[in-house]
Amino acid sequence: VEASDGVQALRQMSVHAIDLVVMDCNMPVMDGYTATREIRRLELKEGRPHVPVLALTADAFDDDIARTREAGMDAHLGKPYTRDQLEALLTAWL
């Protein structure tokens, strides 16, 4: 399931069973940070299970990684990344 912005991502999550989200942090309409905060809010409010959210972003400084964690993301993968790095991250969280 794909979404081009955070609003679409939340909409997709409301109609599909999602096991894991690979979240771009910088998207139009609603960025990944805001979308992740909303995912976490809905999990608490509605008693939904925790869905791993993995940040996928070119923002890779320590402050950027801290910002993803503060938003509720579970892991961070900086661009550019290799197929092996993505596979390892997905394997760790699925």
C-alpha positions in Angstrom: 0.0 0.0 0.0 1.4 3.4 -0.9 0.7 7.0 0.0 2.2 10.2 -1.3 1.7 12.2 1.8 0.8 11.8 5.5 -2.9 12.4 5.1 -3.1 9.6 2.5 -1.0 7.4 4.8 -3.5 7.8 7.6 -6.3 7.2 5.3 -4.7 3.9 4.0 -4.1 2.8 7.6 -7.8 3.3 8.3 -8.8 0.9 5.6 -5.9 -1.6 5.4 -4.3 -3.8 8.0 -0.7 -2.4 8.1 2.1 -4.4 9.7 4.8 -1.7 9.2 5.1 1.8 7.8 8.2 3.1 6.0 7.7 6.8 6.5 9.3 9.6 4.4 9.8 12.5 6.8 9.5 15.2 4.2 6.2 15.0 2.3 3.7 17.5 1.1 0.3 18.1 2.8 1.3 16.4 6.0 4.9 15.4 6.8 6.0 12.1 8.2 6.6 13.5 11.7 3.1 14.8 12.0 1.6 11.6 10.5 3.6 9.5 12.9 2.4 11.5 15.9 -1.2 11.0 14.6 -0.6 7.3 14.2 0.6 7.1 17.8 -2.3 9.2 19.1 -4.8 6.9 17.3 -3.1 3.8 18.7 -3.6 5.2 22.2 -7.1 6.6 21.7 -8.5 3.5 19.9 -6.5 0.8 21.6 -4.8 -0.1 18.3 -1.7 -2.3 18.4 1.7 -0.5 18.0 2.7 -0.4 14.3 6.4 0.0 13.7 7.1 3.2 11.8 10.5 3.4 10.2 11.9 6.8 9.1 13.3 6.9 5.6 14.9 10.2 5.0 17.9 12.2 3.8 18.0 13.9 7.2 20.7 11.9 8.9 22.3 14.2 11.5 22.0 13.2 15.2 19.3 16.0 15.7 17.3 14.6 12.8 17.4 11.1 14.2 16.3 12.4 17.6 13.4 14.3 15.9 12.2 11.0 14.3 12.3 9.3 17.8 10.5 12.3 19.4 7.7 11.9 16.7 7.3 8.3 17.7 9.2 6.6 14.9 10.9 3.3 15.9 14.0 3.3 13.6 15.8 5.5 11.1 17.3 4.8 7.7 19.2 7.6 6.0 19.4 8.1 2.3 21.2 6.9 0.4 20.8 3.4 1.7 21.5 0.0 0.3 19.1 -2.8 -0.4 20.8 -4.8 2.3 20.3 -2.0 4.9 16.6 -1.8 4.0 16.2 -5.6 4.1 17.9 -5.8 7.5 15.7 -3.0 8.9 12.5 -4.7 7.6 13.6 -8.1 8.9 14.3 -6.6 12.3 10.8 -5.1 12.6 8.6 -7.6 10.9 
